[in-house]
Amino acid sequence: MPERRSDPAGILDRPPAAAAEVLAAWCAAQGLPAFRARQLQPYLWQRPLPGWQEATDLPRPLREALDRDWPLGRLELATEQRSVDGTRKFLWRLPDGEAIESVLIPTGERRTLCISSQAGCALGCIFCATGRMGFRRNLTPFEVAGQAREVALRYPAETPTNIVFMGLGEPLLNWPAVDVALTILNHPDGLGIGARHITVSTVGIVPGMAALAARPEQFRLAISLHAADPERRRPLMPIEKKYPLAAVLEAARAFTKRITFEYVMIAEQNDTDRDADHLGRLARKMGALVNLLPLHPGGAPGLTPAPPARIRAFADRLKHQGVEVVVRRSRGLDISAACGQLRVETESRRPRARAPGTVAG
């Protein structure tokens, strides 16, 4: 087995343009012709390979040198669950023993992959299983974008067409890595997923929203709202204390494309007519689309999903106020598909080392 290089920034942790420069310089240093670097680039993301040994169009000595200097990272599949509705849940094990989740949701020709940006989460939203595990660490760019690469490697016919940052963690609290991952996911020399098919969901990290809005691509923004009244939102989402809803909405005005309000329906917490009226006023003011999501019953012990009849009445009340509303149906009810649920269940059965220190939200 060749000895690994000491450079901590792997080739898959770099945006495509930077990776191309590194490979070009490396090939030149090896005395290789310039076309070799161009030959290597597509194997990173466009036509991903599990390892350089599978690049059979390359000479064996070159493959061995690439394995030594620029190994292609993989995410270890620890657990996979498939729902009767076609939803797939993946638990990926990272080299340091941490675990993250992805969910692949097929809908017609669309294949949406929900990806994680952190191992765990520090924010403590009461309806989210991820919050119960606490914050472990930020992911690297490869660990973020690599979730889509891994699905493409394992199931080429199910390569994701859409990406949503709605898995474990708050993406805008890991902006340096998410910034690079967005480029990898979107760039023609990366996975080539259109910016309008990539959605970043945030609880409202105002500095991160400003950084996302400053990018030239038209990535979609979704705000995890879950209550339109700050007094109602604070018990559900402690981040309201640090970034008040008014500041979050002001930051959202920097986005030229229509934003989405994500709203998990929780019985007796945020599902009254008064809640609908508050949400309707905000949505009209911001021109926002509202996604109503039934609380996944496996993700939040002690909380109850709003009944279907209440959700329909809530949606109708919003529509009568001129708000565009989509009622999402819960997917993967027969598997551990709630955010963080599979990891929590798996880790509860697995001995582990003490968690590293957390960071403030």
ABEGO torsion letter per residue (X at the ends): XBBBBABABBAAABBAAAAAAAAAAAAAAAGBBAAAAAAAAAAAAABBBABAAABAABBAAAAAAAAAABBBBBBBBABBBBBAAGBBBBBBBBAAGBBBBBBBBBBEABBBBBBBABBEBAAGBAABAAAAAEBABBBBAAAAAAAAAAAAAABAAABBABBBBABBEBAAAAAAAAAAAAAAAABAABAGBBAAABBBBBAGBAAAAAAAAABABBBBBBBBAGBABAAAAAAABAAAAABBAAAAAAAAAABABBBBBBBBBBBGAAABAAAAAAAAAAAAAAGBBBBBBBBBAAABBGBBBBBAAAAAAAAAAAAAAGBBBBBBBBBGAABBABBGAAAAAAAAABBBBBBBBBBBX
